């Protein structure tokens, strides 16, 4: 009988734990000017009170399963996560050419890019379960570029994390507006980020006295956190499991610091 009671207790514990990890997710419409955008919200409803929040910015293909997966991971860690939609509802490029063209619209119009990402941040800030004093933003590739521009816009954030993002800016002097701490997770042999771009970024950050960290991962190139990028470094973008794990751990340590 005692063994049965212990077994029942253990099963009940497992069921309770599983239920506690049932995160809530939903697509959410919001606006930037006259443009309708559709983000993705994820959080753990079992957690009460206000929580730290993380804005997640997608790669050049727009919000997809990978973006949602990262939001879900963050929600399971106790954060309120919201995927920003930079492109607009229904705009989800399916080919490299289309993705490049769409991303180019924003890279060539940094004011529009900043407006779109700030609109998402404002929407996240309005959520009832968000602690507005503990907010951060992370982004991948195009999204990494975007969160750095969010910081340069002067957004009131505790920190931003760029994963294999572009580092250059048409307005490097805007680094003086940065309030957030910055973490850059970079592929050490990323062919899409030149030495001149690296040198320019470091100078920009140092001149503005930004509190930043820069971590380069060996044998890692562009898109090193995304398994769908394949494993062929010769293509310029490829997954690197070690760099993915290490950069995620670095992000967690960064969050522990800025949200303490």
N, C-alpha and C positions, 0 to 999 in steps of 0.2 A: 504493500500500500504506500509506504514511504517513497519508494521509487516512482510510483505512478504520480504522486503529488509533485515530486521534483521534476518529472518529465512534463507534466501539465504546466508547471510554473515556467519552465524553460521555453516551452512552445508559446505560452502567453507572452513571455518577454520578447521572443522573436517577432510575434505578430504586432506587438506594440511598437517595437523598433521600426518595423517595416512601414507601419501606418504613419509613424512620425516622419518618414522620409518620402511620403507621398506629396511631392511638391505640386503646387498649382501653377498652371501655365495658360496663357491666353494671348491671342492676337489683339492688339490695341490700336485703334485709329487715333491720330492726332494731326495737328496742322502746323505748317510753317508757311505763313502768308496765306495764299490761296491754294497751296498744294496739300493734298491729303497724303499722309504717310501712314505706314502700318508697321508698328514695332511688335516685339515679342517680350512679354513680361513673365518672369518666373520667380516664385518665392515659396517658402515653406509656411503654410497656414498654421502649423502647430506652434510656431514661435510667436509669442505675444510681445507687444510693445514695439517701439520703433527700432529699426535695424539699419546697419550700414548698407549702402547701396552701391552697385557697380553698373555703370553704363558700358555696354559692349558694342563695338562698331565692327561691322562686317568687312569681308574681303571685297575684291572688285566685282564679284558676281552678285552682290547684294545679300540680304538675309537668306540663309539656307539652313539645312539640317546641322551643318557644322556650327554655325552661329548659335543656333538654338541649344546644341549640346553644351557649348561653353556656358550659356546662361543657366542651364539645368545644373551643371556642376557647381556653379557659384551659389545657386539657390540651396543646394544640398549642404553647402558649407555655412549656410545661415545668412547669406546676403540676399537683398532684393536685387534682382538682375533684370536689366531692360536692354534689349537689342534695339539700337537706333536704326531707323530706316533713312538713309541718306538719299536714295534715288527716288522714292515715291511709291505709293501702293501699286503693286502689280508690275513694277519695273524690276525684272530679275533677268539680267543677261545670261544667255546660255552658251555662248561661244566666246573664246578669247578675244576675237575682234570686237564683238559687241560689248564685252566687259571693259575692254580698253577704251573704247569710245565713250562709254558712260562714265567711267572713272575720270577720263580726261576733262569732261565738262566741269568737274568740281576742282580738279587739280589746277585747272586754268582759270578758275574763278574762286579764289580762296575766301572771299566774303560770303559767297553763297554756301560754300562748304561749311564755314563756321556758323552760318545762320541755321543750316540744317541740323548740325550736331548740337548746337545750343538749344534748339527746339526740343530735341529728344531729352536733353538734360533737364530742361524746365519741366517736361512732362513727368519724368522720374521724380523730380523734387516734390511734385504735388501729391505723390502717393502717400496715403495715410500712414503706412507702416515704415516710412523712410525717415531715418535720422539725417536731416539735411546738413548737419555738421560733420557727417562721416560719409562722404561720397567720393568715388573714384571713377575713372574711365579706363578701359582697356580696348585695344584694337589690333587687328591682324592685317598685315600687308597694307592695302588701301586704308583700312581702319586704323592701323598704327600711325600712318601719316595724319589721319584725321584727328586722333586724340592729341597729337602734338600741336596741331593747329587750334584745337579746343583750348589747350593750355595757353598758347600764345594769344588767344582772344581775351585772356584775363578771367576765364571761368573760375568761379569759387569752388575749387575742388581740393581734397586732401592730397590726391596723387593721380598720375596717369601712367599707364604701362603700354609701351609700343612693342609688339611682337613682329619682328622682321618687316618693319614698315620703312617707307621712305623718310629720310631725315631732313632734306632740304626744305627751305621755305622761301617764297618770293619776298617775304618781309621779315628777314632775320632780326631786325631791330625790335620787332614785337616781342622778342623774348623777355624784354624788360617788364612785360605785363604778366608774366607767369607767376602765379601764386602757389601752384601745386608742386609737390615733389615729383620728380620724373625718374622712371625706370625704363631703360631701353634694352630689350633682349634682341640681340643681333646675330645673324649668321656670319661667322668670321670670314667666309669666302663667298658671300652673297655677290653675284656678278652684277646685280642691278643697283648697287650702291657703290659709287666710285670713291676713291681715296679723297678726291676734292670735296665730295659731299660729306664724308666723315669729318674731314678737317674743318669744314665750314660749320658743321653742327657743334663740334667741340668748342670752337671759337665763340660761336653764338651763345652757348650755355655758359661758358666761362666769363665772357664779357658781361653778361647779365647777372652773373653770380647766382645762377639757378642751382638749387639743391638737386643734383641728378646723379644717377648711377648708370653705367654703361657696361653691359656684360656681353662679350663676344663668345660664341660657342664654336668650338673647333669642328671642322668638316661639315659645318651647317651652312646651307644656302637659303635662298628665298623659300618661304612657305614651310619652314621646317617643323611647324607644329601641326600640320594637317596631313593625316595619313593618306588622304585622297590625292596628294601631290605625287605619289609614287616614290621610288627610291633611286632614281637615276639622276645623279648630280649634274651630269652633262647637259641636262635640259634646263638648268638654271633655277628650277624650283623642285624641291624634293623633301620628303619627310625624313626627320632625324629623331628617332625615339629618345635618345639620350638628351638631346637639346630640348625636346618637348618637355620631358620630365623635369629637367633642371630649371628651365625657364618658368614652368608653373610653380615649382617650389620657391624660386626667387620671388615670384609675384606674391605668394602666400606670406613669405617673410616680410616683404615690403608692406603688405596690408596690415600685418601684425604691428608694424612700426607706426604707420600713419593713422591707424584706427584705435590705437591704445588709449 
